Amino acid sequence: MVRPRRGRADKAAAIVRAGCEVFGRDGYTRATVDVIAAQAGASTRTLYNHFPGGKEELFRSVMQWSASRVREEQLARLRRYLDLERPPRHEDLERDLLALARSWVDLMADSRDHFSLVRHVYAEAGHIPAEALEAWQEAGPRPVMRGVTEAMTALAGHGLIDAHGDPAQAGEHFMALVTTDVAPRSYWGLSPLPREETDRLTASGVRAFLRAYGATKGGLPA
């Protein structure tokens, strides 16, 4: 009894992986279940057996699966470079924020299939079912932003930044400043920029963030 269930799960996983590739390449509107099934080495009937809701249900599953994987990696890198139990020294904050920013930007190239999906989501939002957009937000962006907000709250509590009473907004500004220039120029990681250009853009974003939110060693706004 175990083996058939395992085989069924493996086939569903193969269909989701194929969907990630096809949706990332063709977008939601142009992708078809026939192409995804063929990519997965399955019949269209098998695809519908696993995903009775067809393309809409499959896309939602793909976004949840892909966003969850990237979320876990983003949060792991956040913890690696901003250890809330051992906050950086004031003089090391810029270094640690820059290391985090570079790591997150590198993740775009390391997870190209996912960020190809994200690029299509923004381009086709008006054609994508609201339930799929909500599932993506809940699986990835919102938990990551909660993690970033916690980090900003901790940094403010240690007097390392002045969050101006809104650590969530500070976190959103940090993410925007360190990724907004790189993402479109690299086509969301599909065509990574030269290392020196990526470093220049992320460093500029971190410096802009610290000009807006930096604090003196005494914990007062800079």
Residue pairs with C-beta under 8 A, 6 or more apart in sequence:
8 50
11 40
11 42
11 46
11 50
12 50
12 51
14 40
14 41
14 42
15 36
15 37
15 40
15 42
15 46
15 47
15 50
15 51
15 58
16 58
16 61
16 62
16 65
17 40
18 36
18 37
18 39
18 40
19 31
19 36
19 40
19 58
19 59
19 61
19 62
20 62
20 65
20 66
20 113
20 114
20 117
21 39
21 113
22 31
22 35
22 36
22 39
23 31
23 36
23 59
23 62
23 117
23 120
24 112
24 113
24 114
24 116
24 117
24 120
25 31
25 116
26 35
27 120
27 123
27 124
28 55
28 59
28 120
28 121
28 124
28 127
28 128
28 132
29 124
29 127
31 55
31 59
32 55
33 44
33 47
33 48
33 54
33 55
33 58
34 44
36 47
36 58
37 43
37 44
37 46
37 47
40 47
47 58
48 54
51 57
51 58
51 61
53 60
56 129
56 131
56 132
59 128
59 129
59 132
60 129
60 131
60 132
60 135
60 136
62 117
63 117
63 121
63 132
63 135
63 136
63 139
64 135
64 136
64 139
66 113
66 114
66 117
67 114
67 136
67 139
67 140
67 141
68 139
68 140
69 111
69 114
70 107
70 111
70 114
70 140
71 139
71 140
71 143
71 144
73 107
73 111
74 104
74 107
74 144
74 147
75 143
75 144
75 147
77 100
77 103
77 104
77 107
78 100
78 144
78 147
78 148
78 151
80 103
81 96
81 97
81 99
81 100
81 103
82 88
82 96
82 97
82 100
82 151
82 154
82 155
84 150
84 151
84 154
87 154
87 155
87 158
87 160
88 95
88 96
88 160
90 159
90 160
90 215
90 217
93 155
93 160
93 161
93 210
93 214
94 206
94 207
94 210
97 174
97 206
97 209
97 210
98 202
98 203
98 206
101 178
101 179
101 202
101 205
101 206
102 198
102 199
102 202
104 175
104 178
104 179
105 178
105 179
105 182
105 198
105 202
107 189
108 115
108 179
108 182
108 183
108 186
108 188
108 189
108 192
109 186
109 189
109 192
110 189
111 189
112 188
112 189
112 190
115 183
115 188
115 189
115 190
116 188
116 190
118 188
119 187
119 188
119 190
121 128
121 133
121 136
125 133
145 168
145 171
145 172
145 175
148 171
148 172
148 174
148 175
149 167
149 168
149 171
151 171
152 161
152 163
152 167
152 168
152 170
152 171
152 174
153 163
153 167
155 161
155 163
156 162
156 163
156 167
156 170
159 215
159 217
159 218
159 219
160 215
161 170
161 210
161 213
161 214
161 215
162 213
162 214
162 215
162 220
162 221
162 222
163 169
163 170
163 213
164 170
164 213
170 213
173 209
173 212
173 213
174 205
174 209
174 213
177 205
177 206
177 208
177 209
178 202
178 205
178 206
178 209
179 205
180 205
181 201
181 204
181 205
182 193
182 198
182 201
182 202
183 189
185 193
185 197
185 201
186 192
186 193
186 198
192 198
193 201
210 222
211 222
214 221
214 222
215 221
215 222
216 222
